[in-house]
Structures are given as structure tokens and as C-alpha cells.
Amino acid sequence: MMRRQRRGRIITIGSLAGLIGVPFQSYYAASKHALEGRMLPIYCTQKSVTYGLM
């Protein structure tokens, strides 16, 4: 739908744990880091898509 409209909005819910490791929370931190890592290329290449990381 966003491609057809040539614009859109993607909102992801992140955490500071994605940037700074927290003891005994490695799976949680890894999943948040992966989420941020996946969304960054989309933000850099798709200027018509609004990107927000909360």
C-alpha cells in the first residue's frame, strides 16, 4: 500500500537496551539492536517514508 501511495509511515518500538547492553538481557538487547539495524537502511533509502523509532 505504501508503494502504491508513494508515501507512508513506519513506527518501531525500540529500547535503550538496543544500544547499551544490560546484564542478563542479551536476547532482549539483541532483538532491539536488530530492529534498529533493520530500520536504518530503510530510512536512508526511502525518503518518502517517515521513520520513527520510539
C-alpha positions in Angstrom: 0.0 0.0 0.0 2.8 2.4 0.8 4.5 1.8 -2.5 1.2 2.4 -4.4 0.7 5.7 -2.5 4.4 6.6 -2.7 4.5 7.6 0.9 3.9 6.1 4.3 4.9 5.9 8.0 6.7 3.2 9.8 6.8 3.3 13.6 9.0 0.9 15.5 9.3 0.5 19.3 12.9 0.3 20.3 14.8 0.4 23.6 17.9 1.9 25.0 18.9 -1.8 25.6 19.4 -2.0 21.8 22.3 0.4 22.1 23.7 -0.4 25.6 23.9 -4.0 26.8 22.1 -4.9 30.0 23.2 -7.8 32.1 21.1 -11.0 31.8 19.0 -9.3 29.0 21.1 -10.5 26.0 18.1 -11.8 23.9 16.1 -8.7 24.5 19.0 -6.4 23.7 19.9 -8.4 20.6 16.3 -8.2 19.3 16.1 -4.4 19.8 19.5 -3.9 18.2 18.4 -6.0 15.2 15.2 -3.9 14.9 17.2 -0.6 14.8 19.7 -2.1 12.4 16.9 -3.3 10.0 15.1 0.1 10.0 18.2 2.3 9.4 18.7 1.2 5.8 15.0 1.8 5.1 15.3 5.2 6.5 18.4 6.0 4.4 17.0 4.8 1.1 13.3 5.6 1.3 12.9 9.4 1.7 9.2 9.3 1.1 8.7 7.0 4.2 8.5 8.7 7.6 10.6 6.7 10.1 10.1 7.0 13.8 11.9 5.0 16.5 10.2 5.2 19.9 
